Amino acid sequence: MTKRYALRDDQWERIEALLPCRKDTVGVTAKDNRLCIEAVLYRYRAGIPWRDLPERFGAWKAIHTRVRRWAKSGMLENIFKHLVADADNEYAVIDRTIVRAHQHSAGAQQKTARLKR
């Protein structure tokens, strides 16, 4: 069973190697980068402030600090570029079967401006 805002395994595999603090790098390995990414997704999709993150993600301040570091270092931008390079934008296609025009935009004649007195 997947959580509403959780990453699927295939989505996680696409970005896992781009994240810092992997076992093959120098430094302290983060507790759970996947949980941090899911917390960010949850926050933006739900439209909540950092302080309102559910406890299952851990301390909101620690997640906020980590995400700010990632943004400042350019790491988040690299992830976005990587994801955009192989994007499937089929969901973004909009045509008349999805969106109907308002009745007033159906080709009626526009009223001309009234003459100045």
Beta strands, then each sheet from edge to edge (+ up, - down):
end
